[in-house]
């Protein structure tokens, strides 16, 4: 799952990126409103964590712009405001302005992680507490994968890829969508990086005795099923 952090404080950003990455998210950081607009124009994010005091625009104006109020359109991605403005009226203005959550600074990293996950569990969001497929279960909070109740050791990116496939099990996940969910802008990903990751995840699941299969549908993407089998892929 992919998070966009819009924050101009380098020290704070470093801590947030580390904390969210450790929690299993792919995180991209930009420093201003212009960078946020550019990132949202080219990539789909699951949550935006937004500072209000940006160098080029007030963050609240960005939220209003994204929501497209009065235009019948806009960006629906959940937005969590992260700011030093902690007054009641500030929080009311942020939430009424289109934000989905509001966390004043200073804050505890575990709370930020929990709030991001909570946003993804809302109707239309990306996350639930647990997902199952065949003999496989995935705990989105503990980031643990089990096959037949037995814990399977997976790397961070293997876990992120499995989560994307589980969220869309039974449906094809295009290659570019999988890459966008697993790799950030700063990650060095070659042409076959995702294929290698898929192969490694397959081997982990097979080694654990899982009947769950990841199918490669040439020219389309990847599809996860509980072991029933799908025609047209490896």
C-alpha positions in Angstrom: 0.0 0.0 0.0 1.3 3.4 -1.0 1.4 6.6 1.0 2.3 10.1 -0.1 3.9 12.3 2.6 3.8 16.0 1.9 6.1 17.6 4.5 8.9 20.2 4.2 10.6 19.4 7.5 13.5 17.1 6.6 14.0 15.7 10.1 10.3 15.0 10.7 9.9 13.5 7.2 12.8 11.1 7.8 11.2 9.7 10.9 7.8 9.4 9.3 9.1 7.7 6.2 11.1 5.2 8.4 8.1 4.5 10.6 5.6 4.0 7.8 8.1 1.9 5.8 8.7 -0.3 8.8 4.9 -0.8 9.0 4.8 -2.1 5.5 3.9 0.9 3.4 5.7 2.2 0.3 6.2 5.9 1.0 7.0 8.8 -1.3 7.8 12.2 0.2 7.5 15.6 -1.5 8.2 19.0 0.1 5.5 21.3 -1.2 2.1 21.6 -2.9 3.6 21.6 -6.4 5.3 18.3 -5.7 2.1 16.8 -4.2 0.1 17.8 -7.3 2.7 16.3 -9.6 2.8 13.1 -7.6 -0.9 12.7 -7.6 -1.1 13.3 -11.3 1.1 10.3 -12.2 0.5 7.8 -9.3 -2.4 6.4 -7.3 -1.9 6.6 -3.6 -3.9 4.9 -0.8 -3.4 7.7 1.7 -1.9 11.3 1.7 -0.3 12.5 4.9 -0.3 16.3 4.6 1.4 19.1 6.5 -0.6 22.4 6.4 2.4 24.7 6.6 3.9 24.2 3.2 6.3 26.7 1.6 4.2 27.4 -1.5 0.6 26.9 -0.5 -1.6 26.2 2.6 -2.2 22.5 2.9 -5.9 23.1 3.5 -6.2 24.8 0.1 -4.7 21.7 -1.4 -7.3 19.5 0.2 -10.2 21.7 -1.0 -8.7 21.7 -4.5 -8.3 17.9 -4.5 -11.9 17.4 -3.4 -13.1 19.5 -6.3 -15.9 21.0 -4.2 -18.7 22.4 -6.3 -17.4 20.6 -9.4 -18.8 17.1 -8.9 -15.3 15.7 -9.2 -12.0 15.5 -7.4 -9.4 13.3 -5.8 -11.0 10.9 -3.4 -7.8 9.6 -1.7 -8.0 9.7 2.1 -6.1 12.7 3.6 -4.6 12.8 7.0 -3.5 16.3 8.1 -0.3 16.3 10.2 0.3 19.8 11.6 1.3 22.0 14.6 -2.0 23.8 14.4 -3.8 22.0 17.2 -6.6 24.3 18.1 -10.2 23.1 18.0 -11.1 25.6 15.3 -8.1 24.4 13.3 -9.2 20.8 13.5 -12.8 21.7 12.6 -11.5 23.7 9.6 -9.4 20.8 8.4 -12.1 18.2 8.7 -14.8 20.5 7.2 -12.3 21.4 4.4 -12.2 17.8 3.2 -9.6 16.0 5.3 -10.4 12.6 6.7 -8.3 12.7 9.8 -6.3 15.3 11.8 -3.2 14.5 13.9 -1.5 17.4 15.8 2.3 17.6 16.2 4.0 16.3 18.2 2.7 12.8 17.8 3.6 9.2 18.5 4.6 7.2 15.4 2.5 4.1 16.4 -0.6 6.4 16.5 0.2 7.8 13.0 0.6 4.2 11.6 -2.7 3.2 13.3 -4.5 6.2 11.9 -3.3 5.5 8.4 -4.5 1.9 8.6 -7.8 3.0 10.0 -8.3 5.3 7.0 -7.7 2.4 4.7 -10.3 0.3 6.5 -13.1 2.8 5.9 -15.8 2.0 3.2 -14.1 2.2 -0.2 -10.7 2.0 1.5 -8.0 -0.5 0.9 -7.5 -2.4 4.2 -9.3 -4.6 6.6 -7.9 -6.1 9.7 -7.3 -9.6 8.2 -7.6 -11.1 4.7 -7.9 -14.8 3.8 -7.5 -16.7 0.6 -7.7 -20.5 0.6 -5.3 -21.8 3.2 -3.6 -18.4 3.5 -4.3 -15.6 6.0 -2.7 -12.2 6.3 -2.8 -9.9 9.4 -2.7 -6.3 8.1 -1.8 -4.9 11.5 0.9 -7.4 12.6 2.0 -7.8 9.0 2.1 -11.6 9.4 1.3 -14.3 6.8 0.2 -17.7 7.8 -0.5 -20.9 5.8 -2.7 -23.4 7.6 -2.1 -21.5 10.8 1.7 -21.6 10.5 3.7 -18.5 10.3 5.5 -17.8 7.0 8.6 -15.5 7.0 8.3 -13.0 4.2 10.4 -9.9 3.4 8.9 -6.4 3.4 8.3 -6.2 -0.3 7.1 -9.7 -0.6 4.5 -8.9 2.1 3.5 -5.7 0.3 3.1 -7.6 -3.0 1.0 -10.3 -1.3 -1.2 -7.7 0.3 -1.9 -6.1 -3.1 -2.8 -9.4 -4.6 -4.9 -10.5 -1.7 -6.9 -7.2 -1.8 -7.8 -8.0 -5.4 -7.9 -11.8 -5.3 -9.8 -13.2 -8.2 -9.1 -10.1 -10.3 -6.1 -9.3 -12.5 -3.7 -6.8 -10.9 -1.9 -4.9 -13.8 1.9 -4.9 -13.5 2.1 -1.2 -13.2 -0.4 -1.2 -10.4 1.6 -3.8 -8.5 4.8 -1.9 -9.0 3.2 1.4 -7.9 1.9 -0.3 -4.7 5.3 -1.9 -3.8 8.0 0.5 -5.0 8.4 4.2 -4.2 9.8 6.9 -6.5 13.2 6.5 -5.0 13.4 2.7 -5.2 15.7 1.4 -7.9 13.5 -1.0 -9.9 14.8 -2.6 -13.1 12.6 -3.9 -15.9 12.3 -7.4 -14.3 12.4 -6.4 -10.6 8.7 -7.2 -10.1 9.0 -10.5 -12.0 11.8 -11.5 -9.6 9.7 -10.5 -6.6 6.7 -12.5 -7.8 8.9 -15.5 -8.4 10.3 -15.2 -4.9 6.9 -14.9 -3.3 5.6 -17.9 -5.3 8.5 -20.0 -3.9 7.9 -18.8 -0.3 4.2 -19.9 -0.5 5.0 -23.2 -2.3 7.6 -23.9 0.3 5.1 -23.4 3.0 2.8 -25.9 1.4 0.1 -23.4 0.3 -2.4 -24.2 -2.4 -2.7 -20.5 -3.2 -1.3 -19.7 -6.6 -0.1 -16.5 -8.3 -0.8 -16.6 -12.0 1.0 -14.5 -14.6 -1.3 -13.5 -17.3 0.9 -12.4 -20.2 0.3 -8.8 -21.3 -2.3 -8.3 -18.4 -0.7 -8.7 -15.0 -1.0 -11.1 -12.0 -3.9 -12.9 -10.4 -4.1 -14.6 -7.0 -6.5 -17.5 -6.4 -7.0 -20.0 -3.6 -5.8 -23.0 -5.5 -8.8 -23.6 -7.8 -6.7 -22.8 -10.9 -6.9 -20.2 -13.6 -6.5 -20.7 -17.4 -4.1 -18.5 -19.4 -1.2 -18.0 -17.1 1.9 -19.5 -15.6 
